[in-house]
């Protein structure tokens, strides 16, 4: 497990400063990035629970330090070619104000120090991307973690997290 920053924090404090640090990863043949401040840890995929009424963008849930963590399929959220989720699929764990969330990605390339540059309109993933950075011989599209879900999707995710937490709690022994 790779540790990136402290246990506490939220995405509301993520900033896109010039000369920032980014977690660079690959997904569906694209190179993408998130600000380092948004990513709490890298994790391997644990055994995922699949509660009833699992939304198509949620691969499943797992427990992390007593909390239920939904795993989002970033490929489906961004409308990219679907990637299989398996034993070696890396997760990016995001600590958010409303609880942890994990993003399934194809491959983690590493951490990059880079100057963000303006993004072309056609690369914005419907407003989810804010900038591009140079990475290797190409570029990586920087995603804004606070824009990955719409407000309605955030509400549905919170309802789903509550239901999954209640369902899994029924299996706890006193």
Secondary structure, 3 states (H helix, E strand, C coil): CEECCCCCCCHHHCCCCCCEEEEEEEECCEEEEEEHHHEEEEEECCCCECCCCCCCCEEEEEEECCEEEEEEEHHHHCCCCCCCCCCCCEEEEECCCCCCEEEECCEEEEEEEECCECCCHHHCCCCCEEEEEEECCEEEEEECHHHCCCHHHHHHHHHHHHHHHHHHHCCCCC
